[in-house]
Amino acid sequence: MSTGREPTKPAPAVVIDRSAAGKASMAAAGWTIVSRVTGFARAATVAAVLGATYLGNTYQAINQLPNLAFGLLTGGLFGTLLVPSLVRHLDAGDREGAAQLAGGFMAIVTLAALAVGAVAVAGSRFILDVLSIGVDNAAVADAQLRAGSLLLVLAMPQVALYVIAGTATAVLHAHGRFALAAAAPVLENLGTIATLAVWAAVFGAGTSLEDVSMSAILVLGIGSTASVALHASAVVWGAVRAGTPLRLRTGWRHAGLSHVLRLMLSSLRYSALQAGLFWALIVVANSVPGGVVAFMLAYNFLSLPLAIGATSVANTVLPTLSRLNHAGALRRFRDEFLHALGLAAFLAIPAAVAYVVLAEPLAQAVAFGEMRTPDGTQLVAVALTALALGLVAEAATIVATRASFALEDVRSPVRAMVVKGFVLAPGVILALGLSSGDLVLLSLGLAYSISEIGGAWYLIRRITRRMPHGQQTALPSVLRALAGSVAMAGPAYLIAVALQPWIGDVASLIAASGVGAAIFFFVERLLRSPELAFFMDGLRALLPREAG
C-alpha cells in the first residue's frame, strides 16, 4: 500500500541506453508521421469544404479554443510536470502511489477544465466580439456571433477530454511507452475528416457564414467533440494496459500530488501567455477572409517536423533527464540535453529550408476545393515562408522546456514566454494596420518566428548556465544539418518546378522530397553524423530480426 508520500529511497545510478532511446524515438516518430499526415488531411479537408471564407475562419478559430483553454491548464506541459514524479514512484516500485498521483491529478484538473469551459461559454459574446475585431462588415460579424456561440458551446467539453488524454499520455511516457500516445490523435483527425465529409454531403461545400443553418453547426460541433473523445479513450486504455489504472480519485493529500500542483500553479503564467499569444495571432488573421484557415494550414506544416523530431526526442529524453536530476548528475544532464538539442536540429533545419524553398509548390499541393484559388494558395505560401524561419528555434524551445521542467524549474520557461510576448507584440500591432491579406500573414509569421528565436535563446542560456562546464556542444550538429540542407535545397526546388507541369503538384513534390532527402542523408553520411547513426540504430531496432 502506498503511504501517499514521495519515495525517499536513494536515487540509483542512472544507466543511459541510447539504443533504447533511439528505438523509442523512432517508434513515436513513426506514429507521429501518421498522425501529422492525417492532421494535414484534416486541415486540407477544412480548407476544401469550408474554403477561404469567414465560416472557415469561425470553425477553425472556435476549434482552437479548447486547445487554448487546455493550454491555460498547462496542457502541453502535462508530461513535463507529471512525468518526473511518476518516474520517481515507478522506479521505487510504488505502482499504487503512481496510480493515486495520476488519478488525483486528473480529478482536480478535470474539475478545473469544466470550470474553464463554463467560463468560456458564459463569456462567449466577449470572445466572439474579440474575434471579429478586424472584421469591417457588420453582417459578417453578426453571423459570426450567431454561429460561433453554438459552436463554442459544443466545443468546450473538449477541454476536459484533453485533460484526461494528457494525464493518460503522461502515464504512458513515465512507463516508457510512446507509440500509442503518438498514434491516438489519428483517431481524432479521422473523426473530424469524417464529420466534414458528412457535412459537405448533407449541406454542401462552400456555404457562406450568413447562410449556414443551426443544424449544420450542430453536425460540425458534435462531430468534432466526438472525435476528441475517441482520442482520449485510446490513451486511457493504453495507461490501463501499462499497469496504471486511470480513474478519478479523491486522495488529494498525496504528497507527490501537492508538489505537482504547486508546479502547475507556478506554470499557469506560462500557459496563459502561450495561449494568449496564439489567440492574438488568430484574431488578427481573422481580419482576412480565409486568413485563419491559411494560417492554420501553414502552421500544420510546421507541426510535422516538430512532432517527429523535437517532441519525440523531448518526450523520450524527459524520463532520463528527470532521473539524472534526481541523482544530482548535472554534468550528464547537460550532455543529454545538448545531445537532444542536436537531434532536434537534425530534423528541424532541413524541414525549415525545404519549407522556405518549396512554400509555393506546397501551398498549391494542399489547396483543394474552395481553397484552391490564387488568393487562397498565396495566403498559405506567404504564411508558411514566414513561419518556417522560426521552426528551428521552436524545436529548441520544445526540448529546452522539457529540460527545464525536469529540473523542476518553472520560472525560466515563463520568462522565456514573456520575452516572446515582447518581441511578438509589435508585429501583431503592425499587422492590424495592414490592408493586404498577404502582408497581414507575412507580418504575423515573421513576428512569430522572431519571437521564437528570442525565447529559445533565453531559455537555453538559462539552463546551460546552471550546468557544469563541459566539452559537448550542439553547434557541430547544427552545422552538419545546415550543410546537408543547403546541398539539397537547389535540386529539390528545380525538380518540383520542372516536373509540376508534367505530373502534377503532389507527385512533383513527392519526387522533390525524395531527391532532397536522399541528398541530405548522403551528405550526413559523408560527414559521419552521429545524429543519423542514432536514428538509424533506432530504426533497425524496430525492424524484426531475421531468424538464426
C-alpha positions in Angstrom: 0.0 0.0 0.0 1.1 3.5 -0.8 1.7 5.8 2.1 0.8 8.8 0.0 4.3 10.2 0.3 7.1 10.7 -2.2 9.5 7.8 -2.1 12.7 8.6 -0.2 14.9 5.8 -1.3 18.4 7.0 -2.5 18.5 7.6 -6.3 20.1 4.7 -8.1 22.9 5.2 -10.6 21.3 6.2 -13.9 22.0 4.0 -16.8 21.5 5.7 -20.2 20.7 3.4 -23.1 20.7 5.5 -26.2 19.9 2.4 -28.3 16.6 2.1 -26.4 16.1 5.8 -26.6 16.6 5.7 -30.4 14.1 2.8 -30.7 11.5 4.7 -28.6 12.1 7.9 -30.6 11.6 6.1 -33.9 8.5 4.3 -32.8 7.0 7.6 -31.6 8.2 9.4 -34.8 6.6 6.7 -37.0 3.2 7.1 -35.5 3.6 10.8 -35.3 4.1 10.9 -39.0 0.8 9.0 -39.5 -0.8 11.4 -37.0 0.5 14.5 -38.7 -0.3 13.2 -42.2 -3.9 12.7 -41.1 -3.6 16.2 -39.5 -2.6 17.6 -42.8 -5.5 15.8 -44.4 -7.8 17.2 -41.7 -6.6 20.8 -42.3 -6.9 20.3 -46.1 -10.4 19.0 -45.7 -11.4 22.0 -43.7 -10.0 24.2 -46.4 -11.6 22.2 -49.2 -15.1 22.1 -47.5 -15.3 25.5 -45.9 -12.8 27.4 -48.1 -11.3 30.8 -47.7 -14.4 32.1 -46.0 -15.5 33.6 -42.7 -17.3 30.3 -42.0 -13.9 28.6 -42.3 -12.4 31.2 -40.0 -15.1 30.7 -37.4 -14.8 26.9 -37.4 -11.1 27.0 -37.2 -11.0 29.7 -34.5 -13.6 28.1 -32.3 -12.0 24.7 -32.7 -8.7 26.2 -31.4 -10.4 27.5 -28.2 -10.4 24.1 -26.4 -6.7 23.7 -27.2 -6.0 27.2 -25.9 -8.1 26.6 -22.8 -6.3 23.3 -22.3 -3.1 25.3 -22.6 -4.2 27.6 -19.8 -4.2 24.5 -17.7 -0.6 23.8 -18.7 -1.9 21.4 -21.3 1.2 21.0 -23.4 3.3 20.7 -20.1 1.3 17.8 -18.6 4.2 15.4 -19.4 6.9 17.7 -18.1 5.0 18.4 -14.9 3.7 15.0 -14.1 6.2 12.5 -15.6 9.1 13.3 -13.2 7.0 12.5 -10.1 5.5 9.4 -11.8 9.0 8.2 -12.7 10.1 8.5 -9.1 7.2 6.3 -7.9 7.7 3.7 -10.7 11.4 3.5 -10.1 10.7 2.8 -6.4 8.2 0.0 -7.3 5.3 2.0 -5.9 2.7 1.4 -8.7 -0.2 2.2 -6.3 1.4 5.5 -5.5 1.7 6.3 -9.2 -1.9 5.4 -9.8 -3.0 7.6 -6.8 -0.9 10.5 -8.1 -2.2 10.3 -11.7 -5.9 9.8 -10.6 -5.8 12.6 -8.1 -4.2 14.9 -10.6 -6.7 14.1 -13.3 -9.6 14.6 -10.9 -8.5 18.1 -9.9 -7.6 19.3 -13.4 -10.8 17.9 -14.9 -12.8 20.0 -12.4 -10.7 23.0 -13.4 -11.3 22.2 -17.1 -15.0 22.0 -16.6 -14.9 25.4 -14.8 -12.8 26.9 -17.6 -15.3 25.6 -20.2 -18.2 27.1 -18.3 -16.5 30.5 -18.1 -15.8 30.4 -21.8 -19.5 29.6 -22.6 -20.6 32.4 -20.2 -18.3 34.8 -21.9 -18.9 33.7 -25.5 -20.2 37.1 -26.5 -17.0 38.8 -25.4 -14.8 36.1 -27.0 -16.6 36.4 -30.4 -16.5 40.2 -30.2 -12.8 40.0 -29.8 -12.5 37.5 -32.7 -14.3 39.9 -35.0 -12.3 43.0 -34.1 -10.7 43.1 -37.6 -14.0 42.3 -39.5 -15.3 45.5 -41.1 -18.6 44.0 -42.4 -21.3 44.2 -39.7 -23.4 41.5 -41.2 -20.4 39.1 -41.2 -19.6 40.0 -37.5 -23.3 39.3 -36.5 -23.3 36.0 -38.4 -20.0 35.0 -36.7 -21.6 35.7 -33.3 -24.7 33.7 -34.2 -22.9 30.6 -35.5 -19.9 30.9 -33.2 -22.0 30.9 -30.0 -23.5 27.5 -30.6 -20.2 26.1 -32.0 -18.4 27.2 -28.8 -20.9 25.5 -26.5 -20.5 22.3 -28.4 -16.7 22.5 -28.5 -15.8 23.4 -24.9 -16.4 19.8 -23.5 -13.2 19.0 -25.4 -11.2 20.8 -22.7 -12.0 18.1 -20.1 -11.3 15.4 -22.7 -7.9 16.8 -23.5 -7.1 16.9 -19.7 -8.0 13.2 -19.5 -5.9 12.4 -22.6 -3.0 14.5 -21.3 -2.9 12.7 -18.0 -3.0 9.3 -19.7 -0.2 10.3 -22.0 2.0 11.3 -19.1 1.4 7.9 -17.5 2.4 6.2 -20.8 5.6 8.3 -21.1 6.5 7.5 -17.5 6.3 3.8 -18.3 8.5 4.4 -21.3 5.7 3.8 -23.8 5.5 6.5 -26.5 3.9 4.9 -29.6 0.2 4.8 -28.5 0.3 8.4 -27.3 1.7 9.5 -30.7 -0.9 7.3 -32.6 -4.1 8.3 -30.7 -4.5 11.7 -32.4 -5.0 9.8 -35.7 -8.5 8.8 -34.4 -9.3 12.4 -33.7 -8.2 13.5 -37.2 -10.1 10.8 -39.0 -13.2 11.5 -36.9 -13.0 15.2 -37.9 -12.4 14.4 -41.6 -15.5 12.1 -41.5 -17.5 14.8 -39.9 -16.6 17.3 -42.6 -17.3 14.7 -45.3 -20.8 14.2 -43.9 -21.3 17.9 -43.6 -20.3 18.5 -47.2 -22.6 15.7 -48.4 -25.6 17.0 -46.5 -25.2 20.8 -46.5 -22.8 21.4 -49.5 -19.3 22.8 -49.6 -18.8 26.5 -49.9 -21.7 27.6 -47.7 -21.3 31.2 -46.6 -21.4 32.2 -42.9 -24.5 34.2 -43.3 -26.4 31.3 -44.8 -25.3 28.4 -42.6 -28.0 26.7 -40.6 -28.0 25.8 -36.9 -28.3 22.1 -37.8 -25.2 22.4 -39.9 -23.4 23.9 -36.9 -24.6 21.1 -34.7 -23.1 18.5 -37.0 -19.7 20.3 -37.0 -19.6 20.8 -33.2 -20.9 17.4 -32.1 -18.7 15.5 -34.7 -15.5 17.4 -33.7 -16.1 16.8 -29.9 -16.8 13.1 -30.5 -13.5 12.8 -32.4 -11.6 14.2 -29.4 -13.4 11.6 -27.2 -12.0 8.8 -29.4 -8.5 10.2 -28.9 -8.9 10.3 -25.1 -10.4 6.8 -24.9 -7.4 5.3 -26.7 -4.8 6.7 -24.4 -6.8 5.9 -21.2 -7.0 2.3 -22.4 -3.2 2.4 -23.0 -2.5 3.6 -19.5 -4.5 0.8 -18.0 -2.7 -1.7 -20.2 0.6 -0.2 -19.0 -0.3 -1.1 -15.4 -1.6 2.1 -14.0 -5.4 2.1 -13.7 -6.5 5.6 -14.5 -9.6 6.8 -12.8 -10.7 9.9 -10.9 -9.5 9.7 -7.3 -10.1 11.9 -4.2 -6.9 11.2 -2.4 -5.8 14.8 -2.9 -3.4 14.9 0.1 -0.9 12.7 -1.7 2.5 14.5 -1.2 3.5 14.0 -4.8 0.3 15.5 -6.0 0.8 18.6 -3.8 4.2 19.0 -5.4 2.9 18.6 -9.0 0.0 21.0 -8.3 2.5 23.6 -6.9 4.5 23.4 -10.1 1.3 23.6 -12.1 0.1 26.7 -10.4 3.6 28.3 -10.9 3.5 27.5 -14.6 0.0 28.9 -15.2 1.6 32.2 -16.3 3.5 30.3 -19.0 0.3 28.6 -20.3 -1.7 31.8 -20.2 0.9 33.7 -22.1 1.3 30.9 -24.7 -2.5 30.7 -25.2 -2.9 34.5 -25.3 -0.2 35.0 -27.8 -1.6 32.3 -30.2 -5.1 33.7 -29.8 -3.8 37.2 -30.7 -2.4 35.7 -34.0 -5.8 34.1 -34.8 -7.7 37.3 -34.1 -5.5 39.3 -36.4 -5.6 36.6 -39.1 -9.4 36.7 -38.9 -9.3 40.2 -40.4 -8.5 38.5 -43.8 -11.2 36.2 -45.4 -9.7 32.7 -45.1 -6.8 34.1 -43.1 -7.3 31.8 -40.1 -7.7 28.8 -42.5 -4.5 29.7 -44.3 -2.5 30.4 -41.2 -3.5 27.1 -39.5 -2.8 25.2 -42.7 0.7 26.7 -42.8 1.1 26.0 -39.0 0.2 22.4 -39.6 3.2 22.1 -41.9 5.4 23.2 -39.0 3.8 20.7 -36.6 5.0 17.7 -38.6 8.8 18.1 -38.2 8.3 19.5 -34.7 6.3 16.4 -33.7 8.5 13.9 -35.4 11.8 15.4 -34.2 11.7 17.8 -31.3 8.6 16.5 -29.5 9.5 12.8 -29.9 13.1 13.4 -28.8 12.0 15.6 -25.9 9.4 13.1 -24.6 11.7 10.2 -24.8 14.6 12.0 -23.1 12.4 13.5 -20.3 12.4 10.4 -18.0 16.2 10.2 -18.4 16.7 13.9 -17.6 14.4 13.5 -14.6 16.4 10.6 -13.2 19.7 12.5 -13.8 18.3 15.5 -11.9 17.1 13.2 -9.0 20.6 11.7 -8.9 22.3 15.1 -8.9 24.3 14.1 -12.1 24.1 17.6 -13.7 27.2 17.1 -16.0 25.5 14.1 -17.5 22.2 16.1 -17.6 24.0 18.8 -19.6 25.4 16.3 -22.1 22.0 14.6 -22.6 20.3 18.0 -23.0 22.7 19.1 -25.7 22.5 15.7 -27.4 18.7 16.1 -27.5 19.1 19.6 -29.0 21.3 18.3 -31.7 18.8 15.5 -32.6 16.0 18.1 -32.8 18.1 20.4 -35.0 18.9 17.4 -37.3 15.3 17.2 -38.4 14.2 20.8 -37.9 16.9 22.5 -40.1 16.2 20.6 -43.3 12.5 21.0 -42.8 12.8 24.7 -42.4 14.9 25.1 -45.5 12.5 22.9 -47.5 9.5 24.9 -46.4 11.1 28.2 -47.4 12.3 26.9 -50.8 9.1 24.9 -51.6 6.5 27.2 -50.0 4.6 27.9 -53.2 4.5 24.4 -54.6 3.5 23.1 -51.2 0.6 25.6 -50.9 -0.6 24.6 -54.4 -0.4 20.9 -53.5 -2.5 21.2 -50.3 -5.1 23.7 -51.5 -8.2 21.8 -52.5 -11.8 22.6 -53.2 -12.9 26.1 -52.1 -9.3 27.0 -51.0 -7.8 26.4 -54.5 -7.8 30.0 -55.7 -4.9 32.2 -56.4 -5.6 34.3 -53.3 -6.0 31.2 -51.1 -2.8 29.5 -52.2 -0.9 32.8 -51.9 -2.0 33.2 -48.3 -0.8 29.7 -47.4 2.6 30.2 -49.2 3.3 33.6 -47.5 2.3 32.2 -44.0 4.4 29.1 -44.5 7.5 31.0 -45.6 7.4 33.4 -42.7 6.6 30.7 -40.0 9.3 28.4 -41.3 12.0 30.9 -40.3 11.3 30.2 -36.7 11.0 26.4 -37.0 14.5 25.5 -35.6 14.0 27.9 -32.7 10.6 26.4 -31.8 12.2 22.9 -31.9 14.9 24.0 -29.5 12.3 25.6 -27.2 10.3 22.3 -27.0 13.4 20.4 -25.9 14.6 23.2 -23.5 11.1 23.4 -21.9 11.2 19.7 -21.1 14.7 20.0 -19.7 13.7 23.0 -17.6 10.8 21.2 -16.0 12.9 18.1 -15.5 15.0 20.4 -13.3 11.7 21.4 -11.6 12.3 25.0 -12.8 9.1 26.7 -13.9 10.3 30.2 -13.8 12.7 30.1 -16.8 10.0 28.9 -19.3 7.7 31.7 -18.1 10.3 34.3 -18.5 11.1 32.9 -22.0 7.4 33.3 -22.9 7.5 36.9 -21.7 10.4 37.5 -24.0 8.4 36.0 -26.8 5.5 38.3 -26.0 7.5 41.5 -26.1 9.0 40.5 -29.4 5.7 39.4 -30.9 3.6 42.4 -29.9 5.0 44.9 -32.4 4.4 42.5 -35.3 0.8 41.9 -34.3 0.1 45.6 -33.9 1.7 46.2 -37.3 -0.4 43.5 -39.0 -3.6 45.1 -37.6 -2.9 48.3 -39.6 -2.2 46.5 -42.9 -4.9 46.2 -45.6 -3.3 43.5 -47.8 -4.0 39.9 -46.7 -0.6 38.7 -47.8 1.1 41.4 -45.8 -1.0 40.6 -42.7 0.0 37.0 -42.7 3.6 37.8 -43.6 3.8 40.2 -40.6 2.2 37.7 -38.3 4.5 34.9 -39.4 7.7 36.9 -39.2 6.8 38.2 -35.7 6.1 34.7 -34.6 9.4 33.4 -35.9 11.5 36.2 -34.4 9.7 35.8 -31.1 10.6 32.0 -31.1 14.2 32.8 -31.7 14.3 35.2 -28.8 12.5 32.8 -26.4 14.7 29.8 -27.4 18.0 31.8 -26.9 16.9 33.0 -23.4 15.7 29.6 -22.2 18.7 27.6 -23.4 21.0 30.2 -21.9 19.2 29.9 -18.5 19.5 26.1 -18.5 23.2 25.8 -19.5 24.3 28.5 -17.0 23.1 26.1 -14.2 25.2 23.2 -15.5 28.9 22.4 -15.0 31.0 23.3 -18.0 31.7 20.5 -20.5 33.2 19.8 -23.9 30.0 18.8 -25.6 28.1 21.4 -27.7 25.2 21.4 -30.1 27.0 23.6 -32.7 28.6 20.7 -34.7 25.1 19.1 -35.1 23.7 22.3 -36.3 26.5 22.9 -38.9 26.2 19.3 -40.2 22.4 19.6 -40.6 22.8 23.0 -42.3 25.4 21.7 -44.8 23.1 18.9 -45.8 20.1 21.2 -46.1 21.9 23.7 -48.3 23.1 20.9 -50.6 19.5 19.6 -51.0 17.7 22.9 -51.5 18.6 23.7 -55.1 17.9 20.2 -56.6 14.7 19.8 -54.7 13.3 23.2 -56.0 14.4 22.5 -59.5 12.7 19.1 -59.6 9.5 20.4 -58.0 9.2 23.2 -60.6 10.3 21.2 -63.6 8.1 18.2 -63.0 4.9 20.1 -61.9 3.5 20.7 -65.4 4.1 17.1 -66.3 3.0 15.0 -63.3 1.1 17.5 -61.1 1.6 19.3 -57.8 1.6 16.3 -55.4 3.7 13.9 -57.5 6.3 16.6 -58.2 6.6 17.4 -54.5 7.0 13.7 -53.7 9.7 13.4 -56.2 11.4 16.6 -55.0 11.2 15.5 -51.3 12.6 12.1 -52.2 15.6 13.6 -54.0 16.1 16.2 -51.3 16.0 13.6 -48.5 18.5 11.4 -50.4 20.9 14.2 -50.9 20.6 15.3 -47.2 21.2 11.8 -45.9 24.1 11.3 -48.3 25.8 14.4 -47.0 25.2 13.4 -43.4 26.7 10.0 -44.1 29.8 11.6 -45.6 30.1 13.8 -42.5 29.6 10.8 -40.3 26.7 12.4 -38.5 26.1 10.8 -35.1 22.5 12.1 -35.3 22.0 10.0 -38.4 23.5 7.0 -36.7 21.3 7.5 -33.7 18.1 7.5 -35.7 19.2 4.6 -38.0 20.1 2.5 -34.9 16.6 3.2 -33.5 15.0 2.3 -36.8 17.0 -1.0 -37.1 15.9 -1.9 -33.5 12.3 -1.6 -34.6 12.6 -4.0 -37.5 12.0 -7.7 -36.9 15.2 -9.7 -36.6 15.9 -12.5 -39.1 15.7 -15.9 -37.6 19.1 -17.5 -36.9 
